[in-house]
Amino acid sequence: MSDATLGVVPQSVDTIQSSYMAQVQRRRLYGGLTLLIFFVLMVSGFNIADGRNAGGFWDGLHQIGDYPADVLSEAWEKRAALPGLIAKYFPALVETINIAAVSTLIGAIGGLFLSLLGTRGLAKWPRIIPLFRRLSDVMRAVPEIVIALVLIFVLGGGPVPAMIAIAIHTAGALGKLFSEVAENADLKPVEGLASTGANWSQRMLLGVLPQVAPNYVSYSLLRFEINIRASAILGFVGAGGLGYELRNAMAWGPGRFDEAAAIFILLFATIVFFDQVSSHYRNRLTEGQGQ
């Protein structure tokens, strides 16, 4: 009987191994078919989009470096005027930074409330947690430029539509990130405060925020970097700031390429500066939290 039993074991192992290999091959086949379908859709979509362009992509590909070359050559010829142009457009840069800063502050406050009201175990009204989560999803799903275009139609051009549009998108994005951090918070301080009769605001302020504050600030600084770029981009649709001046300089064409170069220098230097400052403080917050 022992021999018969031992004879069955290798057969069962072979069966399991062959079944496993069949599943692996089937999975590889499905994966390969999925990649093939994706590639075909990409190629067909590119061809359709290229056919609807005013000019063909491949026909104009060799001209991709013409505009940067023209800007650089004209900027080099008028390099003596660049410091004055940089000073001229510095107020527009300040406006762009102000748009990003105010929208980040408003968005962070909105994201804070969305996260605390949409997190299980912390929400004041647990039954409507899905409502706050879907609200956060909708706010971050709509691009800033779409919101800005609608607001510009209603309010007119200027920095206010850009600030509101970026703040709405920031609140949705930070609400999601903040909620994930809040879900990992220790609930013992919250329960202790509840046992002493503390209300919901006191429990959040004293029991939750001290735990999550470093991550909240870190995410807010990261979002501030993103919002500087977003505020510059929204200037192209008439939302003011440095992007608006850049659009005008680029639309004018040759003769004002030196102004476009000065704006590019300002924008690039600003983004690099705030990236470095934000990364430094985010690293300090992370290291301080880990200690």
Secondary structure, 3 states (H helix, E strand, C coil): CHHHHHHHHHHHHHHHHHHHHHHHHHHHHHHHHHHHHHHHHHHHHHHHHHHHCCCCHHHHHHHCCHHHHHHHHHHHHCHHHHHHHHHHHHHHHHHHHHHHHHHHHHHHHHHHHHHHHCCCCCCCCHHHHHHHHHHHHHHHHCCHHHHHHHHHHHHCCCHHHHHHHHHHHHHHHHHHHHHHHHHCCCCHHHHHHHHCCCCHHHHHHHHHHHHHHHHHHHHHHHHHHHHHHHHHHHHHHCCCCHHHHHHHHHHHCCCCHHHHHHHHHHHHHHHHHHHHHHHHHHHHHHHHHHC
